[in-house]
Amino acid sequence: MKNFIFGIVCLSITGLSCSKKPDNSAVAAVDESRATYDTTAIDSFSAGATSVDVMRQIRMSSQRYQDSVKAAVKLQEQEKKITEELEKENKKKAEEEKKKSSENNKDKEQKNQ
């Protein structure tokens, strides 16, 4: 009887262990890590390649870049002039209001006397 139970247990363990399917998650993870785009490196030292510094100097020396720099400087100068004029006008208005308020105070004092 003991041998019969031992045999059934061994057969059930063997049957369960052999019936499991292999885990495909490891294989799927490897497939998902592949890039779907071209990852070919471009050699920056190949014929016709230019360095970043050289390209920057070329762009900075171009006429369009120089024109944009001049336009930016003109725009800054115009903004400074406008702000200065606004400040002057605000100061004048403040002085006029002070004069009016002082005149009103004098008139009130004269009326109260």
C-alpha positions as a Markdown table, in Angstrom:
| # | Residue | x | y | z |
|---|---|---|---|---|
| 1 | Met | 0.0 | 0.0 | 0.0 |
| 2 | Lys | 2.9 | 2.3 | 0.9 |
| 3 | Asn | 4.5 | 1.7 | -2.5 |
| 4 | Phe | 1.2 | 2.3 | -4.3 |
| 5 | Ile | 0.8 | 5.8 | -2.6 |
| 6 | Phe | 4.5 | 6.6 | -3.2 |
| 7 | Gly | 4.1 | 5.7 | -6.9 |
| 8 | Ile | 1.0 | 7.9 | -7.4 |
| 9 | Val | 2.7 | 10.8 | -5.7 |
| 10 | Cys | 5.8 | 10.4 | -7.9 |
| 11 | Leu | 3.7 | 10.1 | -11.1 |
| 12 | Ser | 1.7 | 13.2 | -10.2 |
| 13 | Ile | 4.8 | 15.3 | -9.5 |
| 14 | Thr | 6.4 | 14.2 | -12.7 |
| 15 | Gly | 3.2 | 14.9 | -14.7 |
| 16 | Leu | 2.9 | 18.4 | -13.3 |
| 17 | Ser | 6.5 | 19.3 | -13.8 |
| 18 | Cys | 6.6 | 18.1 | -17.4 |
| 19 | Ser | 3.3 | 19.6 | -18.4 |
| 20 | Lys | 4.4 | 23.2 | -17.7 |
| 21 | Lys | 5.1 | 25.3 | -20.8 |
| 22 | Pro | 8.3 | 27.3 | -21.0 |
| 23 | Asp | 8.0 | 31.0 | -20.1 |
| 24 | Asn | 8.0 | 33.2 | -23.2 |
| 25 | Ser | 8.4 | 36.5 | -21.3 |
| 26 | Ala | 12.2 | 36.4 | -21.5 |
| 27 | Val | 12.1 | 35.9 | -25.3 |
| 28 | Ala | 9.5 | 38.7 | -25.7 |
| 29 | Ala | 11.6 | 41.1 | -23.7 |
| 30 | Val | 14.5 | 40.5 | -26.0 |
| 31 | Asp | 12.4 | 41.1 | -29.1 |
| 32 | Glu | 10.8 | 44.3 | -27.7 |
| 33 | Ser | 14.2 | 45.8 | -27.0 |
| 34 | Arg | 15.1 | 46.0 | -30.7 |
| 35 | Ala | 14.9 | 49.4 | -32.2 |
| 36 | Thr | 12.4 | 50.0 | -35.0 |
| 37 | Tyr | 14.5 | 52.8 | -36.5 |
| 38 | Asp | 17.9 | 53.0 | -38.1 |
| 39 | Thr | 20.7 | 53.2 | -35.6 |
| 40 | Thr | 23.6 | 53.4 | -38.0 |
| 41 | Ala | 26.3 | 55.7 | -36.6 |
| 42 | Ile | 27.5 | 58.6 | -38.9 |
| 43 | Asp | 31.2 | 59.1 | -38.7 |
| 44 | Ser | 31.9 | 62.8 | -38.1 |
| 45 | Phe | 35.4 | 62.3 | -39.4 |
| 46 | Ser | 34.4 | 61.1 | -42.8 |
| 47 | Ala | 35.0 | 63.0 | -46.0 |
| 48 | Gly | 32.7 | 66.0 | -46.2 |
| 49 | Ala | 31.9 | 66.1 | -42.5 |
| 50 | Thr | 32.3 | 69.5 | -40.7 |
| 51 | Ser | 32.8 | 70.0 | -37.1 |
| 52 | Val | 30.3 | 71.8 | -34.9 |
| 53 | Asp | 32.6 | 74.8 | -34.3 |
| 54 | Val | 33.2 | 75.3 | -38.0 |
| 55 | Met | 29.5 | 75.2 | -38.8 |
| 56 | Arg | 28.9 | 77.7 | -36.0 |
| 57 | Gln | 31.4 | 80.1 | -37.4 |
| 58 | Ile | 29.9 | 79.7 | -40.9 |
| 59 | Arg | 26.4 | 80.5 | -39.6 |
| 60 | Met | 27.7 | 83.5 | -37.6 |
| 61 | Ser | 29.5 | 84.9 | -40.5 |
| 62 | Ser | 26.6 | 84.7 | -42.9 |
| 63 | Gln | 24.9 | 87.9 | -44.0 |
| 64 | Arg | 21.5 | 86.8 | -42.7 |
| 65 | Tyr | 22.9 | 86.3 | -39.2 |
| 66 | Gln | 24.6 | 89.7 | -39.3 |
| 67 | Asp | 21.4 | 91.4 | -40.4 |
| 68 | Ser | 19.4 | 89.8 | -37.6 |
| 69 | Val | 22.0 | 91.0 | -35.1 |
| 70 | Lys | 21.8 | 94.5 | -36.4 |
| 71 | Ala | 18.0 | 94.4 | -36.3 |
| 72 | Ala | 18.0 | 93.2 | -32.7 |
| 73 | Val | 20.3 | 96.0 | -31.7 |
| 74 | Lys | 18.1 | 98.6 | -33.4 |
| 75 | Leu | 15.0 | 97.1 | -31.7 |
| 76 | Gln | 16.7 | 97.4 | -28.3 |
| 77 | Glu | 17.7 | 101.0 | -28.9 |
| 78 | Gln | 14.1 | 101.9 | -29.9 |
| 79 | Glu | 12.8 | 100.2 | -26.8 |
| 80 | Lys | 15.2 | 102.2 | -24.6 |
| 81 | Lys | 14.1 | 105.4 | -26.2 |
| 82 | Ile | 10.4 | 104.6 | -25.7 |
| 83 | Thr | 11.0 | 103.7 | -22.1 |
| 84 | Glu | 12.9 | 106.9 | -21.5 |
| 85 | Glu | 10.2 | 109.0 | -23.1 |
| 86 | Leu | 7.5 | 107.3 | -21.0 |
| 87 | Glu | 9.6 | 107.9 | -17.8 |
| 88 | Lys | 9.9 | 111.6 | -18.7 |
| 89 | Glu | 6.2 | 112.0 | -19.3 |
| 90 | Asn | 5.4 | 110.2 | -16.1 |
| 91 | Lys | 7.7 | 112.6 | -14.2 |
| 92 | Lys | 6.1 | 115.6 | -15.8 |
| 93 | Lys | 2.6 | 114.4 | -14.9 |
| 94 | Ala | 3.6 | 113.7 | -11.3 |
| 95 | Glu | 5.1 | 117.2 | -11.0 |
| 96 | Glu | 1.9 | 118.7 | -12.4 |
| 97 | Glu | -0.2 | 116.8 | -10.0 |
| 98 | Lys | 1.9 | 117.9 | -7.1 |
| 99 | Lys | 1.6 | 121.5 | -8.2 |
| 100 | Lys | -2.2 | 121.2 | -8.6 |
| 101 | Ser | -2.5 | 119.5 | -5.2 |
| 102 | Ser | -0.3 | 122.2 | -3.5 |
| 103 | Glu | -2.5 | 124.9 | -5.2 |
| 104 | Asn | -5.6 | 123.2 | -4.0 |
| 105 | Asn | -4.2 | 123.1 | -0.5 |
| 106 | Lys | -3.4 | 126.8 | -0.6 |
| 107 | Asp | -6.9 | 127.6 | -1.9 |
| 108 | Lys | -8.4 | 125.6 | 0.9 |
| 109 | Glu | -6.3 | 127.3 | 3.5 |
| 110 | Gln | -7.2 | 130.7 | 2.2 |
| 111 | Lys | -10.9 | 129.8 | 2.3 |
| 112 | Asn | -10.6 | 128.5 | 5.9 |
| 113 | Gln | -9.0 | 131.7 | 7.1 |
